[in-house]
Amino acid sequence: MRCRIWFLLFLAWPVAAAETLNVVIDEWPPYIEKAPPTYGVLSKVVQEAFAAESIIVELHFEPWKRVENGLDVQNYFSFGYVKTAEREARWLFSEPIMRSQSILITNQRHRGFAWQGWGWGDLTSYRIGITQAYSYGLAFEQQRQQLKLISSYTDLISLRALLHERVDLILMESRVAKSLISKNFSVEEQRKFL
């Protein structure tokens, strides 16, 4: 499943006159990380794009749910969001700044798992881990009510839930999954993910 990622803009805050732009985000490694100096590959792209216009980007980290609330009521700037009709009605989006691909991750217990797509009944018997405040695209949203979803605060918590068999599958961006698994799990634990 491919998604486009966007930078969120608000006309209430005059960007052109600003020397410093405060951007509120949460971690989404390897794209967005709290680790200086680049703060992740997507953060670096955003910082360099604004630097070309003599605007310094200061990154502030808050949980995604709080970022989303700030976008609604405090004129925050942010990036890393999937554009949905519901979000587009509330926020202004730039052109896409990247494309991403989400995958389903499982463990050795479900080794024979086969999936054809959201429209089929393949997934209705599985507990699927997702992350709060994330959008997984239109196809997912159209099937959401038929699925057994278990929501976590972060992708890392979802991965741990899968490892401890509290969920059967996780929906996650592919590079994020690879980054989190390699940095947070032992080699033995890494072998359990499919």
Order of alpha helices (4+ residues) and beta strands (2+ residues): beta-beta-alpha-beta-alpha-beta-alpha-beta-beta-alpha-beta-alpha-beta-alpha-alpha
